[in-house]
Amino acid sequence: SAYEEGLQTIEITNNGFTSPSTIVVTPPAGQSRTYRITFKIQQSSNSYLNNILLDGVAIDGFAPDKLNYDISLPVGTSTLPEITWVKGDEYQSVNLVEGTVNGISRITVTAQDGSISLYRLSFTTQKSSNASLNNIYVDGVALEGFNKDVFNYTYTVSSAATTRPVVTWDKGDDYQSVSKSPASEASAPISGETKLTVRAEDGSFNVYVI
């Protein structure tokens, strides 16, 4: 300083982070000088999660900077698993938009400084490939020698029969569709073939012929 200690007047105003703080230095004679100091908090730019969990279990192969995941759900799944996450830091905001069991759920992570990462979880429900029946019945009686992997059977009708026996079945699972030809035995001749076409959920099929 050009002046002896104590001759200057120094006034300090601390405005925190809202506006510049000032130091006003006034000499014994002449104009005062004002120093302004602006404080700025560095904001986090981390928009990556530390983990994503499905029903409390971490996604296989998760990495913070990996944003797209293909997730296969078991046959018959009708509701999404609970989607949760572990934040990358306490300053992030996270928003989840759920899709369907055969769709995309999106997790948007916004960092403190406004940076954004978007995680996409693509869910696909597995489809059953079971196109086999559990059993076949003729007039309510289990078909003798039935094996789900055998597709051709011969059934001898009593000579006293006046109508073709009624063929029914037990499905291999709840996702199959079964069609019978002829659809009704009432109008079909006694002798002849009854065909059961069993179509699995994934479109594969087998045909049983009696």
Z-matrix of the N, CA and C atoms (Angstrom, degrees):
N
C 1 1.448
C 2 1.526 1 109.27
N 3 1.320 2 115.17 1 150.29
C 4 1.481 3 120.21 2 178.48
C 5 1.512 4 111.36 3 -82.33
N 6 1.303 5 116.14 4 -9.06
C 7 1.461 6 120.78 5 -177.87
C 8 1.513 7 110.31 6 -113.38
N 9 1.309 8 114.00 7 156.21
C 10 1.457 9 118.53 8 176.40
C 11 1.524 10 109.46 9 -65.28
N 12 1.306 11 113.31 10 152.92
C 13 1.458 12 119.26 11 -178.95
C 14 1.520 13 109.91 12 -58.87
N 15 1.334 14 114.51 13 132.96
C 16 1.452 15 120.98 14 178.16
C 17 1.499 16 113.97 15 96.37
N 18 1.325 17 117.85 16 -12.72
C 19 1.454 18 119.27 17 -179.66
C 20 1.534 19 111.71 18 -81.42
N 21 1.344 20 116.72 19 -29.02
C 22 1.461 21 120.17 20 177.05
C 23 1.535 22 109.53 21 -80.17
N 24 1.313 23 113.83 22 151.06
C 25 1.473 24 120.23 23 171.11
C 26 1.521 25 108.51 24 -107.09
N 27 1.320 26 114.93 25 126.61
C 28 1.475 27 119.83 26 -178.39
C 29 1.521 28 108.85 27 -119.81
N 30 1.324 29 115.02 28 123.46
C 31 1.465 30 120.64 29 179.24
C 32 1.531 31 109.17 30 -119.74
N 33 1.308 32 115.69 31 123.10
C 34 1.475 33 121.29 32 -177.47
C 35 1.525 34 109.14 33 -110.68
N 36 1.315 35 116.16 34 127.80
C 37 1.469 36 121.81 35 175.23
C 38 1.533 37 108.41 36 -119.89
N 39 1.322 38 115.00 37 114.97
C 40 1.475 39 120.80 38 -178.33
C 41 1.523 40 109.00 39 -97.79
N 42 1.311 41 116.05 40 110.25
C 43 1.478 42 121.38 41 -179.48
C 44 1.524 43 112.90 42 -99.83
N 45 1.297 44 117.39 43 13.17
C 46 1.468 45 120.25 44 178.08
C 47 1.510 46 112.31 45 62.14
N 48 1.364 47 115.38 46 -134.95
C 49 1.459 48 119.75 47 -176.75
C 50 1.525 49 111.83 48 -100.24
N 51 1.349 50 117.11 49 -1.19
C 52 1.463 51 118.96 50 -173.69
C 53 1.518 52 112.93 51 -81.19
N 54 1.314 53 117.29 52 -33.66
C 55 1.466 54 121.45 53 -179.75
C 56 1.527 55 108.32 54 -156.72
N 57 1.339 56 118.37 55 167.50
C 58 1.470 57 119.76 56 -176.99
C 59 1.532 58 112.33 57 -59.47
N 60 1.319 59 115.54 58 138.58
C 61 1.464 60 121.10 59 170.05
C 62 1.531 61 108.26 60 -83.29
N 63 1.334 62 115.46 61 151.27
C 64 1.467 63 118.68 62 -175.29
C 65 1.528 64 111.77 63 -126.46
N 66 1.320 65 113.64 64 148.68
C 67 1.464 66 121.91 65 170.50
C 68 1.522 67 106.56 66 -125.17
N 69 1.311 68 116.75 67 112.44
C 70 1.467 69 121.70 68 -178.75
C 71 1.529 70 108.18 69 -102.98
N 72 1.316 71 115.43 70 119.07
C 73 1.463 72 122.24 71 -179.38
C 74 1.526 73 108.45 72 -108.65
N 75 1.336 74 115.53 73 120.37
C 76 1.474 75 120.31 74 -178.49
C 77 1.527 76 109.38 75 -116.78
N 78 1.343 77 118.38 76 120.60
C 79 1.469 78 121.78 77 178.31
C 80 1.528 79 110.72 78 -79.81
N 81 1.322 80 116.86 79 169.21
C 82 1.477 81 119.08 80 177.36
C 83 1.518 82 112.27 81 -58.82
N 84 1.289 83 116.33 82 -32.85
C 85 1.461 84 120.58 83 177.75
C 86 1.517 85 107.98 84 -140.66
N 87 1.295 86 116.67 85 146.03
C 88 1.449 87 119.56 86 178.96
C 89 1.526 88 111.85 87 103.46
N 90 1.329 89 114.97 88 -174.58
C 91 1.458 90 121.13 89 -175.26
C 92 1.531 91 110.96 90 -85.15
N 93 1.298 92 113.87 91 147.98
C 94 1.471 93 119.74 92 175.82
C 95 1.529 94 109.66 93 -76.86
N 96 1.274 95 114.96 94 160.21
C 97 1.472 96 121.35 95 178.33
C 98 1.537 97 107.97 96 -124.38
N 99 1.332 98 115.42 97 134.90
C 100 1.464 99 120.55 98 -177.40
C 101 1.534 100 110.02 99 -112.62
N 102 1.307 101 115.25 100 126.41
C 103 1.466 102 122.17 101 173.91
C 104 1.534 103 107.71 102 -102.19
N 105 1.322 104 115.46 103 133.43
C 106 1.469 105 120.45 104 179.41
C 107 1.529 106 109.51 105 -117.06
N 108 1.299 107 114.62 106 131.16
C 109 1.471 108 120.55 107 179.84
C 110 1.532 109 108.44 108 -122.80
N 111 1.329 110 116.24 109 121.45
C 112 1.471 111 121.30 110 178.84
C 113 1.527 112 109.20 111 -105.32
N 114 1.326 113 115.23 112 125.29
C 115 1.467 114 120.79 113 178.08
C 116 1.525 115 109.44 114 -100.18
N 117 1.298 116 115.74 115 135.26
C 118 1.466 117 120.77 116 179.24
C 119 1.513 118 109.27 117 -133.49
N 120 1.331 119 115.98 118 127.47
C 121 1.460 120 120.36 119 178.13
C 122 1.524 121 108.95 120 -81.18
N 123 1.305 122 116.24 121 128.79
C 124 1.466 123 119.70 122 176.63
C 125 1.523 124 109.02 123 -69.08
N 126 1.324 125 117.29 124 129.36
C 127 1.461 126 121.40 125 -178.64
C 128 1.523 127 111.01 126 -96.42
N 129 1.334 128 114.33 127 145.20
C 130 1.461 129 119.75 128 179.82
C 131 1.523 130 110.37 129 -68.04
N 132 1.330 131 115.40 130 137.54
C 133 1.467 132 121.25 131 175.96
C 134 1.522 133 111.55 132 -105.46
N 135 1.341 134 116.48 133 10.69
C 136 1.465 135 121.19 134 -176.33
C 137 1.527 136 110.35 135 -77.83
N 138 1.323 137 116.32 136 109.51
C 139 1.471 138 120.94 137 177.31
C 140 1.529 139 111.24 138 -112.69
N 141 1.334 140 117.02 139 20.03
C 142 1.455 141 121.50 140 178.96
C 143 1.528 142 110.24 141 -103.37
N 144 1.324 143 115.39 142 140.56
C 145 1.461 144 120.92 143 174.19
C 146 1.517 145 110.28 144 -80.85
N 147 1.319 146 115.21 145 158.17
C 148 1.477 147 119.75 146 174.18
C 149 1.513 148 111.86 147 -85.82
N 150 1.355 149 116.36 148 -24.45
C 151 1.462 150 118.85 149 178.07
C 152 1.517 151 109.34 150 -170.00
N 153 1.332 152 115.28 151 158.46
C 154 1.464 153 123.41 152 171.13
C 155 1.523 154 106.92 153 -126.81
N 156 1.335 155 115.89 154 136.38
C 157 1.458 156 120.37 155 -176.13
C 158 1.530 157 110.44 156 -125.70
N 159 1.332 158 115.61 157 144.81
C 160 1.458 159 123.11 158 175.26
C 161 1.522 160 107.28 159 -116.97
N 162 1.326 161 115.63 160 116.86
C 163 1.467 162 120.81 161 -174.99
C 164 1.526 163 110.86 162 51.47
N 165 1.327 164 116.07 163 39.03
C 166 1.456 165 121.70 164 175.48
C 167 1.514 166 115.61 165 84.27
N 168 1.336 167 117.52 166 -0.91
C 169 1.472 168 121.64 167 -179.00
C 170 1.521 169 109.41 168 -109.95
N 171 1.326 170 116.23 169 130.21
C 172 1.463 171 121.18 170 -178.13
C 173 1.531 172 110.78 171 -60.81
N 174 1.325 173 115.71 172 140.80
C 175 1.463 174 121.02 173 176.33
C 176 1.525 175 109.38 174 -62.45
N 177 1.314 176 115.39 175 133.60
C 178 1.465 177 120.60 176 178.88
C 179 1.530 178 109.29 177 -64.56
N 180 1.328 179 115.84 178 129.94
C 181 1.457 180 120.30 179 176.86
C 182 1.517 181 114.57 180 80.07
N 183 1.335 182 117.43 181 15.86
C 184 1.463 183 118.70 182 -178.93
C 185 1.533 184 111.54 183 -65.89
N 186 1.312 185 115.37 184 138.27
C 187 1.463 186 122.93 185 169.89
C 188 1.526 187 106.59 186 -140.81
N 189 1.328 188 117.91 187 139.29
C 190 1.471 189 119.95 188 -175.24
C 191 1.522 190 114.62 189 -52.73
N 192 1.323 191 117.10 190 -37.51
C 193 1.465 192 119.12 191 -177.01
C 194 1.530 193 113.06 192 -94.62
N 195 1.332 194 116.84 193 7.71
C 196 1.469 195 121.08 194 173.59
C 197 1.521 196 107.24 195 -94.68
N 198 1.323 197 117.17 196 118.21
C 199 1.456 198 120.74 197 -168.58
C 200 1.525 199 114.09 198 -103.81
N 201 1.329 200 118.57 199 -11.01
C 202 1.463 201 120.85 200 -176.36
C 203 1.525 202 110.72 201 -123.98
N 204 1.342 203 115.34 202 132.47
C 205 1.466 204 120.82 203 -177.49
C 206 1.532 205 109.79 204 -135.91
N 207 1.336 206 115.54 205 135.93
C 208 1.462 207 122.30 206 173.87
C 209 1.521 208 107.44 207 -103.93
N 210 1.330 209 116.31 208 122.88
C 211 1.456 210 121.30 209 -173.66
C 212 1.520 211 109.37 210 -124.60
N 213 1.336 212 116.26 211 123.85
C 214 1.454 213 122.30 212 -179.89
C 215 1.526 214 109.32 213 -97.06
N 216 1.326 215 115.82 214 127.96
C 217 1.465 216 121.88 215 179.14
C 218 1.529 217 109.91 216 -102.55
N 219 1.333 218 118.02 217 150.57
C 220 1.467 219 121.37 218 -177.66
C 221 1.534 220 112.64 219 -62.44
N 222 1.327 221 115.35 220 157.22
C 223 1.464 222 121.83 221 175.27
C 224 1.528 223 109.12 222 -53.91
N 225 1.325 224 115.66 223 134.53
C 226 1.459 225 120.19 224 175.87
C 227 1.512 226 115.21 225 89.10
N 228 1.333 227 117.97 226 -1.94
C 229 1.461 228 120.42 227 -179.87
C 230 1.531 229 109.76 228 -65.24
N 231 1.329 230 116.19 229 129.17
C 232 1.464 231 120.31 230 -178.57
C 233 1.524 232 112.65 231 -118.16
N 234 1.332 233 117.42 232 -14.31
C 235 1.463 234 120.61 233 177.93
C 236 1.526 235 109.73 234 -130.47
N 237 1.304 236 115.77 235 147.97
C 238 1.464 237 120.77 236 178.74
C 239 1.527 238 110.72 237 -67.88
N 240 1.330 239 116.77 238 147.30
C 241 1.466 240 118.76 239 169.15
C 242 1.524 241 109.73 240 -65.12
N 243 1.323 242 116.40 241 158.81
C 244 1.463 243 119.79 242 177.45
C 245 1.526 244 109.36 243 -68.80
N 246 1.322 245 115.92 244 125.57
C 247 1.461 246 121.62 245 -178.62
C 248 1.528 247 108.48 246 -99.51
N 249 1.322 248 116.46 247 119.34
C 250 1.459 249 121.70 248 175.98
C 251 1.529 250 108.20 249 -131.28
N 252 1.329 251 116.16 250 177.79
C 253 1.460 252 119.43 251 -175.22
C 254 1.519 253 110.15 252 -156.07
N 255 1.337 254 113.68 253 165.27
C 256 1.462 255 122.06 254 172.56
C 257 1.522 256 106.98 255 -115.54
N 258 1.327 257 116.73 256 120.35
C 259 1.466 258 120.59 257 -177.54
C 260 1.526 259 111.52 258 -64.71
N 261 1.326 260 114.85 259 151.96
C 262 1.453 261 120.61 260 174.88
C 263 1.515 262 112.64 261 -74.92
N 264 1.326 263 117.26 262 -29.47
C 265 1.464 264 122.44 263 171.05
C 266 1.524 265 108.31 264 -160.20
N 267 1.313 266 116.03 265 171.64
C 268 1.463 267 121.07 266 -173.72
C 269 1.517 268 113.46 267 -73.65
N 270 1.327 269 117.44 268 -9.03
C 271 1.464 270 120.38 269 -175.03
C 272 1.531 271 112.65 270 -93.93
N 273 1.299 272 117.35 271 -4.93
C 274 1.459 273 120.90 272 -178.94
C 275 1.528 274 110.77 273 -77.07
N 276 1.327 275 115.06 274 151.77
C 277 1.462 276 121.53 275 165.37
C 278 1.526 277 107.12 276 -116.38
N 279 1.337 278 116.09 277 139.51
C 280 1.467 279 121.19 278 -173.71
C 281 1.524 280 109.10 279 -127.75
N 282 1.334 281 115.58 280 133.85
C 283 1.465 282 121.38 281 178.85
C 284 1.524 283 109.56 282 -127.97
N 285 1.335 284 115.63 283 131.64
C 286 1.466 285 121.40 284 179.68
C 287 1.517 286 109.80 285 -111.54
N 288 1.344 287 115.79 286 130.67
C 289 1.461 288 122.21 287 170.12
C 290 1.524 289 106.75 288 -118.23
N 291 1.336 290 115.79 289 110.38
C 292 1.467 291 119.96 290 -176.38
C 293 1.523 292 111.47 291 -80.85
N 294 1.338 293 114.74 292 144.06
C 295 1.452 294 121.22 293 173.01
C 296 1.522 295 109.80 294 -100.53
N 297 1.323 296 116.37 295 -137.70
C 298 1.458 297 122.09 296 -179.56
C 299 1.530 298 108.95 297 -121.46
N 300 1.343 299 115.58 298 179.40
C 301 1.465 300 119.66 299 179.12
C 302 1.528 301 111.35 300 -69.24
N 303 1.314 302 116.73 301 -13.60
C 304 1.467 303 121.18 302 171.77
C 305 1.531 304 107.45 303 -129.00
N 306 1.326 305 115.02 304 63.37
C 307 1.462 306 120.07 305 -177.19
C 308 1.518 307 110.71 306 -165.65
N 309 1.309 308 116.04 307 -167.64
C 310 1.466 309 122.20 308 -174.30
C 311 1.523 310 110.07 309 -113.99
N 312 1.326 311 115.95 310 128.35
C 313 1.455 312 122.13 311 170.10
C 314 1.529 313 107.71 312 -102.69
N 315 1.325 314 116.44 313 141.26
C 316 1.462 315 121.29 314 -174.84
C 317 1.522 316 111.05 315 -121.87
N 318 1.325 317 115.09 316 133.31
C 319 1.462 318 121.85 317 175.82
C 320 1.525 319 107.05 318 -116.42
N 321 1.329 320 115.51 319 116.34
C 322 1.467 321 121.03 320 179.04
C 323 1.523 322 109.11 321 -101.83
N 324 1.330 323 115.61 322 123.40
C 325 1.462 324 121.66 323 -178.86
C 326 1.521 325 108.21 324 -113.30
N 327 1.334 326 115.89 325 121.14
C 328 1.459 327 121.20 326 179.69
C 329 1.518 328 109.41 327 -110.63
N 330 1.329 329 116.12 328 121.91
C 331 1.459 330 121.22 329 178.77
C 332 1.524 331 109.88 330 -75.29
N 333 1.323 332 115.13 331 168.33
C 334 1.459 333 121.07 332 -179.33
C 335 1.529 334 112.09 333 -58.63
N 336 1.345 335 116.69 334 -33.96
C 337 1.466 336 119.88 335 -178.15
C 338 1.531 337 112.85 336 -88.72
N 339 1.343 338 116.21 337 4.92
C 340 1.458 339 120.09 338 177.65
C 341 1.515 340 114.57 339 97.63
N 342 1.339 341 118.10 340 -6.82
C 343 1.466 342 120.70 341 176.45
C 344 1.530 343 109.39 342 -62.47
N 345 1.338 344 116.87 343 145.25
C 346 1.464 345 121.25 344 -174.92
C 347 1.521 346 110.89 345 -129.28
N 348 1.333 347 115.45 346 137.96
C 349 1.469 348 122.04 347 168.80
C 350 1.525 349 107.60 348 -123.78
N 351 1.333 350 116.53 349 140.71
C 352 1.463 351 121.91 350 -178.99
C 353 1.523 352 109.00 351 -119.32
N 354 1.328 353 116.03 352 115.44
C 355 1.468 354 121.94 353 176.44
C 356 1.527 355 108.22 354 -93.72
N 357 1.326 356 115.70 355 133.72
C 358 1.469 357 121.50 356 178.42
C 359 1.525 358 109.49 357 -116.33
N 360 1.328 359 115.65 358 123.08
C 361 1.460 360 121.88 359 177.36
C 362 1.525 361 107.57 360 -109.42
N 363 1.326 362 116.48 361 108.12
C 364 1.470 363 121.58 362 -178.43
C 365 1.523 364 109.22 363 -95.32
N 366 1.333 365 115.83 364 109.17
C 367 1.467 366 121.34 365 -177.71
C 368 1.522 367 110.60 366 -95.33
N 369 1.333 368 115.14 367 139.00
C 370 1.464 369 121.88 368 173.64
C 371 1.520 370 108.18 369 -135.30
N 372 1.322 371 116.64 370 126.44
C 373 1.465 372 120.70 371 177.16
C 374 1.520 373 109.04 372 -86.45
N 375 1.317 374 115.99 373 125.49
C 376 1.453 375 120.40 374 177.95
C 377 1.521 376 110.08 375 -61.11
N 378 1.315 377 116.66 376 145.27
C 379 1.468 378 121.96 377 177.79
C 380 1.526 379 109.91 378 -106.96
N 381 1.303 380 114.50 379 138.39
C 382 1.464 381 119.63 380 -179.61
C 383 1.524 382 110.87 381 -64.95
N 384 1.322 383 115.38 382 138.62
C 385 1.467 384 120.79 383 176.24
C 386 1.532 385 111.06 384 -105.35
N 387 1.328 386 116.42 385 11.38
C 388 1.464 387 120.91 386 -177.11
C 389 1.522 388 110.34 387 -77.47
N 390 1.332 389 116.17 388 109.01
C 391 1.462 390 121.65 389 178.62
C 392 1.527 391 110.45 390 -115.04
N 393 1.341 392 116.96 391 25.31
C 394 1.465 393 121.87 392 -179.22
C 395 1.518 394 110.19 393 -111.50
N 396 1.319 395 116.62 394 143.20
C 397 1.460 396 121.84 395 175.88
C 398 1.522 397 110.61 396 -83.21
N 399 1.320 398 115.54 397 157.65
C 400 1.472 399 119.87 398 174.54
C 401 1.520 400 111.70 399 -86.03
N 402 1.345 401 116.31 400 -27.91
C 403 1.466 402 119.15 401 177.46
C 404 1.514 403 109.57 402 -168.49
N 405 1.318 404 115.28 403 159.97
C 406 1.459 405 122.81 404 174.24
C 407 1.528 406 106.92 405 -127.03
N 408 1.341 407 115.61 406 141.51
C 409 1.465 408 121.19 407 -179.14
C 410 1.516 409 109.33 408 -124.37
N 411 1.329 410 114.99 409 143.08
C 412 1.457 411 121.55 410 174.69
C 413 1.525 412 106.75 411 -118.45
N 414 1.315 413 115.32 412 115.78
C 415 1.470 414 121.82 413 -173.09
C 416 1.522 415 111.19 414 51.00
N 417 1.344 416 115.84 415 40.73
C 418 1.452 417 120.97 416 174.60
C 419 1.510 418 115.71 417 84.55
N 420 1.331 419 117.39 418 -2.83
C 421 1.463 420 121.36 419 -178.74
C 422 1.531 421 108.72 420 -107.95
N 423 1.331 422 115.81 421 133.17
C 424 1.462 423 120.04 422 -178.71
C 425 1.518 424 110.68 423 -55.80
N 426 1.319 425 116.18 424 134.55
C 427 1.464 426 122.12 425 -179.64
C 428 1.524 427 109.24 426 -64.81
N 429 1.319 428 115.65 427 123.77
C 430 1.473 429 120.37 428 -177.14
C 431 1.524 430 110.25 429 -63.43
N 432 1.348 431 114.66 430 134.09
C 433 1.453 432 120.15 431 177.90
C 434 1.519 433 114.34 432 77.05
N 435 1.337 434 117.13 433 13.38
C 436 1.467 435 118.34 434 -178.02
C 437 1.523 436 111.42 435 -62.05
N 438 1.311 437 115.24 436 134.74
C 439 1.461 438 124.08 437 172.54
C 440 1.522 439 106.33 438 -138.34
N 441 1.309 440 116.65 439 129.47
C 442 1.471 441 120.02 440 -174.37
C 443 1.523 442 113.03 441 -59.33
N 444 1.352 443 115.95 442 -21.71
C 445 1.468 444 119.34 443 -178.44
C 446 1.525 445 112.77 444 -98.49
N 447 1.329 446 116.85 445 5.52
C 448 1.476 447 121.62 446 175.34
C 449 1.516 448 107.15 447 -108.49
N 450 1.332 449 117.48 448 131.47
C 451 1.458 450 120.44 449 -168.26
C 452 1.531 451 114.56 450 -114.79
N 453 1.333 452 117.87 451 -2.30
C 454 1.465 453 120.11 452 -179.78
C 455 1.521 454 109.94 453 -127.83
N 456 1.345 455 116.61 454 129.18
C 457 1.464 456 122.41 455 -177.74
C 458 1.526 457 109.20 456 -136.85
N 459 1.346 458 113.98 457 150.11
C 460 1.460 459 120.33 458 174.48
C 461 1.519 460 107.99 459 -116.73
N 462 1.321 461 115.86 460 128.34
C 463 1.460 462 121.17 461 -179.63
C 464 1.532 463 107.52 462 -123.12
N 465 1.322 464 115.62 463 125.82
C 466 1.458 465 120.19 464 -178.94
C 467 1.525 466 109.41 465 -91.60
N 468 1.339 467 115.28 466 122.56
C 469 1.463 468 121.42 467 -178.29
C 470 1.526 469 108.58 468 -89.67
N 471 1.336 470 115.47 469 140.50
C 472 1.462 471 120.85 470 178.45
C 473 1.524 472 110.39 471 -59.03
N 474 1.323 473 115.39 472 144.28
C 475 1.465 474 119.91 473 179.32
C 476 1.515 475 111.63 474 -65.59
N 477 1.328 476 116.87 475 -17.66
C 478 1.464 477 120.10 476 179.76
C 479 1.525 478 112.11 477 -88.39
N 480 1.343 479 117.08 478 -3.83
C 481 1.461 480 119.97 479 -176.87
C 482 1.521 481 110.55 480 -67.94
N 483 1.318 482 114.74 481 142.09
C 484 1.469 483 120.04 482 178.39
C 485 1.537 484 111.61 483 -111.55
N 486 1.310 485 116.53 484 -12.65
C 487 1.471 486 120.37 485 177.17
C 488 1.527 487 108.89 486 -138.74
N 489 1.308 488 115.35 487 158.24
C 490 1.459 489 119.84 488 176.99
C 491 1.536 490 109.18 489 -66.98
N 492 1.331 491 117.18 490 137.87
C 493 1.465 492 119.79 491 177.88
C 494 1.538 493 110.70 492 -60.05
N 495 1.338 494 115.08 493 150.51
C 496 1.471 495 120.78 494 -179.20
C 497 1.528 496 109.26 495 -87.14
N 498 1.329 497 115.55 496 127.70
C 499 1.471 498 121.98 497 -179.47
C 500 1.532 499 109.07 498 -101.10
N 501 1.328 500 115.23 499 126.48
C 502 1.462 501 121.31 500 174.56
C 503 1.528 502 108.17 501 -128.82
N 504 1.319 503 117.08 502 -178.48
C 505 1.476 504 119.78 503 -172.43
C 506 1.516 505 111.48 504 -159.67
N 507 1.325 506 114.31 505 164.27
C 508 1.463 507 123.10 506 167.98
C 509 1.525 508 107.47 507 -111.68
N 510 1.329 509 115.86 508 125.97
C 511 1.464 510 120.01 509 178.79
C 512 1.528 511 111.60 510 -65.75
N 513 1.320 512 114.53 511 154.30
C 514 1.458 513 120.55 512 175.32
C 515 1.512 514 112.47 513 -76.82
N 516 1.348 515 117.19 514 -28.63
C 517 1.468 516 122.00 515 171.91
C 518 1.525 517 108.32 516 -160.00
N 519 1.314 518 115.54 517 175.04
C 520 1.465 519 120.69 518 -174.99
C 521 1.522 520 113.38 519 -75.55
N 522 1.324 521 117.66 520 -7.17
C 523 1.460 522 120.46 521 -173.15
C 524 1.523 523 112.76 522 -100.21
N 525 1.319 524 116.43 523 -0.88
C 526 1.463 525 120.58 524 178.68
C 527 1.524 526 111.27 525 -80.56
N 528 1.324 527 114.83 526 155.80
C 529 1.466 528 121.01 527 164.91
C 530 1.528 529 106.88 528 -120.73
N 531 1.332 530 116.38 529 139.74
C 532 1.467 531 121.38 530 -176.98
C 533 1.522 532 108.23 531 -126.79
N 534 1.317 533 115.44 532 129.20
C 535 1.460 534 120.06 533 174.95
C 536 1.531 535 108.80 534 -119.65
N 537 1.325 536 115.13 535 144.03
C 538 1.471 537 120.63 536 -177.94
C 539 1.514 538 109.92 537 -116.85
N 540 1.323 539 115.98 538 138.84
C 541 1.457 540 121.72 539 176.67
C 542 1.537 541 108.97 540 -132.65
N 543 1.335 542 117.76 541 122.18
C 544 1.468 543 126.94 542 -2.43
C 545 1.531 544 110.94 543 -68.53
N 546 1.329 545 115.66 544 152.81
C 547 1.456 546 120.11 545 -176.31
C 548 1.523 547 111.82 546 -65.37
N 549 1.319 548 116.84 547 -30.99
C 550 1.472 549 121.35 548 179.53
C 551 1.514 550 109.38 549 -131.69
N 552 1.346 551 115.02 550 134.44
C 553 1.470 552 119.26 551 178.89
C 554 1.520 553 112.25 552 -77.27
N 555 1.331 554 117.75 553 -16.44
C 556 1.467 555 121.12 554 -173.68
C 557 1.520 556 112.34 555 -59.93
N 558 1.323 557 116.48 556 -36.64
C 559 1.470 558 119.60 557 -176.76
C 560 1.522 559 112.61 558 -101.88
N 561 1.343 560 117.18 559 3.69
C 562 1.467 561 120.67 560 -177.16
C 563 1.531 562 110.22 561 -94.02
N 564 1.336 563 116.96 562 149.11
C 565 1.474 564 119.42 563 175.34
C 566 1.519 565 109.72 564 -64.03
N 567 1.339 566 115.98 565 156.41
C 568 1.461 567 119.81 566 -177.79
C 569 1.524 568 110.56 567 -62.67
N 570 1.308 569 116.36 568 -45.79
C 571 1.457 570 119.90 569 179.10
C 572 1.525 571 109.60 570 -87.45
N 573 1.308 572 116.23 571 143.39
C 574 1.454 573 119.89 572 178.04
C 575 1.522 574 111.24 573 142.24
N 576 1.318 575 116.55 574 -178.41
C 577 1.462 576 122.16 575 -176.27
C 578 1.521 577 111.45 576 -98.56
N 579 1.326 578 113.69 577 140.56
C 580 1.465 579 120.52 578 165.72
C 581 1.523 580 106.55 579 -111.95
N 582 1.323 581 115.31 580 126.67
C 583 1.470 582 119.87 581 -178.68
C 584 1.526 583 109.93 582 -112.42
N 585 1.324 584 114.16 583 133.81
C 586 1.457 585 121.08 584 175.05
C 587 1.526 586 108.15 585 -114.11
N 588 1.311 587 116.01 586 113.68
C 589 1.467 588 120.56 587 177.63
C 590 1.524 589 108.28 588 -98.15
N 591 1.316 590 115.35 589 117.81
C 592 1.464 591 121.79 590 -176.74
C 593 1.530 592 107.85 591 -108.11
N 594 1.318 593 115.61 592 116.55
C 595 1.460 594 119.94 593 -178.41
C 596 1.528 595 109.46 594 -110.69
N 597 1.337 596 115.40 595 123.48
C 598 1.466 597 121.10 596 179.49
C 599 1.528 598 110.26 597 -75.60
N 600 1.315 599 115.25 598 167.06
C 601 1.462 600 120.84 599 -179.10
C 602 1.520 601 111.76 600 -59.42
N 603 1.346 602 116.67 601 -32.94
C 604 1.466 603 119.92 602 -177.64
C 605 1.526 604 113.05 603 -85.27
N 606 1.353 605 116.42 604 3.03
C 607 1.471 606 120.68 605 177.32
C 608 1.511 607 115.09 606 98.65
N 609 1.329 608 119.03 607 -15.68
C 610 1.461 609 120.77 608 176.28
C 611 1.534 610 109.41 609 -67.36
N 612 1.328 611 117.26 610 155.99
C 613 1.462 612 118.63 611 -176.66
C 614 1.523 613 111.99 612 -150.42
N 615 1.324 614 114.29 613 159.39
C 616 1.471 615 123.06 614 171.84
C 617 1.526 616 107.45 615 -131.64
N 618 1.330 617 115.52 616 153.83
C 619 1.458 618 121.32 617 177.73
C 620 1.523 619 108.69 618 -122.81
N 621 1.329 620 115.94 619 120.12
C 622 1.469 621 121.71 620 174.56
C 623 1.518 622 107.70 621 -97.10
N 624 1.340 623 115.51 622 134.20
C 625 1.473 624 121.35 623 -179.38
C 626 1.511 625 109.02 624 -121.43
N 627 1.349 626 115.01 625 124.40
C 628 1.467 627 120.65 626 176.34
C 629 1.511 628 108.25 627 -115.88
